[in-house]
Amino acid sequence: MRCTLIEFDDEMVAVVCSSGHRRQKCWQCKGVGNRLCDFVLNRSNDGKPIRTCDRPICSRHSTKGETPDVDFCSEHSEIP
């Protein structure tokens, strides 16, 4: 298991240990879900996104949003 020491300031330190990145499966085809759905589910009072769908999706089952770094799952790509 690999551990990393993260120093936030003079008084706060964290140790983060992980056995590696676990690949998520696409929710439709069970292939490698290398993207997450960026559809906003909840917004704060000032309009900032609080929570997104985050459903794992592969490149075949993702739909691009307004910008190249925004992806939607098939369920949320059809919502205006």
Secondary structure, DSSP 8 states (H G I E B T S, - for coil): -EEEEEE-SSS-EEEEEES-----B-TTT-SB--EE---EEEE-TTS-EEEE---EE-STT-EE-SSTT-EE-HHHHT--
